[in-house]
Amino acid sequence: MIVLAGEWVPAWLWMSIAFLVAALGVVGLGWWVLRGDAMNRAAEETLGSETPEHH
């Protein structure tokens, strides 16, 4: 059992790095989507205020 203990440290380290990279990817993707949504909403507001609606 002592021999296998040396394999847990590198495995834990690589899994921690993989989890960190995945978490940063999710946060970055979420930020990119929300930023695009904010730009789209701002563009819709400026477009809507310039053209009068005809019903």
Protein Blocks (a to p, Z undefined) as FASTA:
>chain_A
ZZmmmmmmmmmmmmmmmmmmmmmmmmmmmmmmmmmmmmmmmmmmmmmmmpccdZZ
